[in-house]
Each structure stands twice: as C-alpha cells, then as structure tokens.
Amino acid sequence: MLIMNMDPIVTMAMSTRMVAKAKKETGFFCTSCGNSQQRWMGRCPGCQEWNTLVEETRVTGKSKGSFSSSSADRSDNKATPITDVKTEHVARIKIGVDELDRVLGGGLVPNGVSLLSGDPGIGKSTLLLTMASKLAQNGATVLYVSAEESITQSRMTAERLGAVHERLYLLAETDLSVALAEADRIKPSLLILDSVQTLSAPELESAPGSVSQVREVTSQVVRLAKSTNMCAFLVGHVTKDGNIAGPRLLEHMVDTVLYFEATRTGSHRILRAHKNRFGSTNEIGVFEMRGDGLCEVPNPSAFFLAERPVGKSGSAVAIAIEGTRPLLVEVQALCVPSLFGNPRRTTLGIDSTRCALLAAVLERRAGLVLSGQDLFVNVAGGANLTEPAADLPVALAIASSLTNKPIQRHLACFGEIGLSGELRGVSKIESRLKEAHQLGFSRVLLPKTGLERIPVPKGMELMAISSLEDAIDLALGEFSSE
C-alpha cells in the first residue's frame, strides 16, 4: 500500500480550489415559467406552453458540501414566535400623482419593489420620469438608471415633461453592478431601472434579456431594496401576447405588478395593478397622453360617458366599482338577425360566458327571443367590467336593442342577476349613488337588498326592484320618455 505524504497547506489549497471551482453547464430554460430541462422539448412540462425552451449556459458555483460565508453571517438568525414580533406602522411615501398613488394603495412602501410593464411607446418612461420629478420636488432623492437611452436623451425628455430637478440623478448603464454601486453611493429613496431586460449581471455569461439574466437582475435588486430603506421600480418589456417578457417567476419576486394599457380611443392610458401585496388589485388610474406628458383624469366616469348617444336604443349606464372607486361606464348592445344556424355572442369589455348566461336568462325568464339573434355587447371607452353588478345594465342594453326602445338618458343601474331572473344585492351602494348623483343622474334602478339605512342623495329617485322582468318594464316603459 502506497501512502503519499503531502503538505497540509497544499492539500487545503487544492481542496479549496476544487470546491470553489465554477462549472459551466448548458441547459434549456422556459421563457414563460423559468423551468429548466437538460434537453430541448417542444412543450414545456412546467407550464405546458409550446416552443418556449431556449438554450442558455449557466455557471454553477460551489458544491453541495461547500461552506457559504453568507450562511455564517446569518447563523444568529433564529425563528421568533409570532407573539413576540413587534409591529410598527410603516408610513407610505406619497408620490404626488394621485392616480398612481391610488393604484399603489396610497403611495410607495419603503423596501417595496414594483414592476411596470406595457407595450412599446405606451408611456412607461414618461410616467416614471413624472413620478421621479414629483418625489424630487418633495425632497426625496431619485436615481433613474436608463439602459436604453443616453443621459442626454433622458434630459431632453425630462425638459419636455418639466421634470428637471437637482435631486433627480440620471445614469446610462447596462451593467447592473455599476448601477447598484451608484445606488449604494447616492442612497436614493427610489431606484428606477429601465429596463430589467436590458440590464445584465456581469457574473453571468448569458445575454441580457435571457431567463437567467432577468432572474438574477431582479433578485439582486430585491435583495438591495429589502436590506435598505429604498424603493425600487423595474420596467419590464412585454411579449407579442401582451405578457411580461421573461419567466413568470419575475412577477412572484416583486411586490407590485402594474400594467400600463392604452384604451381603444388611443389618447388615454389606464394603469392597472395585477398584483399588490400592500393594496387592492382592482384599482385603476386613468391618464391622458398630451404633448407635454401624461395628465391625470380625475373623473374617469365623465370620460367614459362623454360620447354617449342620446335617444338611441341598446345603450345603458352601469355603475361599477373598480377597487374603491365608483365608475360609470356605458354598456352598448346590438341584436341583429342571425344568418347562420348558430347565433354569435361577441363581447368586448365583459366576459363572453357571462353574456351568454344573461341572454339565456332573458329568453327564459323575460320572454325575449334571442335564439335567432346575433348578439354584440361592448363596454364603451375601453373599460372592463368584471363584477356581477354589471349584469343588470348588460341585460337592459340587450333588451333595449332587441325591442328598439331607448333607455332614459338620466337613468343608471346596477345589480346581479340570478338564473331565476331575481336581482341580488351588491356592495358599496352608497358610493355608487354619490358618483351617479355627481354626474347628473336622477334615477337609479337597483336591487331591493341592502337599502336599509342608505342615504339617498337629494333629487335622486331610487327604483328598487326584485326581478329582471320588473327592471325591463320600468326601464323601457315608464322611463322611456324624458
């Protein structure tokens, strides 16, 4: 038996090099969910999407038996009983843009990370520069990192928007380590990275925008924000399907996911929260794109009803709730004889399945013959109605179009419709009535349920009903003339 005697120092150095040596591995990552596979597949086994696996080279670090210094630094972190955890009230940071504050749930939360996505040219950079300027005017320090524009181009955009301020810092950089080093030096209250797909972490060899790069960039920003008292905003590109580019894991890593959308009219923008750990996900903010930037629309109900036709059949006004905000929108319906055996049910702004259900209830419970009619339903202005309270205005619009009888101009309505044709109560009745009264509506059709101790605005008449048949008789009969 041969025994080799080696210097202990040499042995330790060799083992250290073996442990710390990085390995390069080639794998296939799904651009939709981030799932990794050893070989290419036509369909991702994780999210069942087709043609989403792309080849990337990843670097693996230490072996399983290696010792991490970060683990040693946190060895004193012990689990704490929930009863011993002390809570503190965290004051939100008001941005100064009311529509954006509303969508975020009242302002920015310290240590929070938000992701803003939208189509190219929709106005993401314009919105963020406006937000940065408002915060700088309020005394906060903001670092805006642009990986797509030079600082000269960003300055020109800021001048057009009137967003030039000495507390707003600009940095044109694609290297994430440089951007985070500047953030550590300046210590801003808000860090904006535009965009997460064009920044790259130097320790990874993959190209910017790849699955591994997007995941690593986001994780480093999240770690920085959670370890400091800094807020972060990431800009994300979208795919041709309208989803955020990169793995879906990206949306789970951040605290808030915002989508910036254009309405069908073109000049207005709607900001929606699809995920919000610190507020409601049903809030919307409405903006108008002008030559000098984005302007808030404080009364979106007036915008959605601005072009409502007078004395035309197939039009009803719905009083909906988006988060905490009451919103009046116009629901339009059109019934035309079907030329084929299968009548069409086409919708924009509401669920097509819900529309088909309401058509069946109208035919069975109200005696309207819709089996031979093509039905088209649209929510004017590009709004989306998802709550059950939109059932009644949709049904009345369909009945108005089929009978060719217009609904009175100053009549609004809301209520859920059951399969038996009964009207069910909904929430936030008082706020709905106040919004309708402010816009000049004098009569409201609504369910009987939940009207106890509800103050009625002066000059407004409430028509409480219990069935769909009564609602149609009132809307198309007594109220059909001004």
Buried (B, 14 or more C-beta within 10 A) or exposed (E): EEEEEEEEEEEEEEEEEEEEEEEEEEBBBBBBBBBBBEEEBEEBEBBEBEEBBBEBBBEEEEEEEEEEEEEEEEEEEEEEEEEEEEEEEEEBBBBBBEBBBBBBBBBBBBBBBBBBBBBEEBBBBBBBBBBBBBBBEEEBBBBBBBBBBEBEBBBEBBEBBEBEBEBBBBBBBBBBBBBBEBBEEBEBBBBBBBBBBBBBBEEBBBEBBBBBBBBBBBBBBBEBBEEBEBBBBBBBBBEEEEBBBBBBBBBEBBBBBBBBBBBEBEEBBBBBBEBBEBBBBBBBBBBBBEEEBBEBBEBBBEBBBEEBEEEBBBBBBBBBBBBEBBBBBBBBBBBEEBEEEEBEBEBBBBEEEBBBBBBEBBBEBBEBEBEEBBBBBBBBBBBBBEBBBBBBBBBBBBBBBBBEBBBBBBBBBBBBBBEEBBBBBBEBBBBBBBBBBBBEBBBBBBBBBBEEEEEEBEEBEBBBBBBBBBBBBBBBEEBBEE
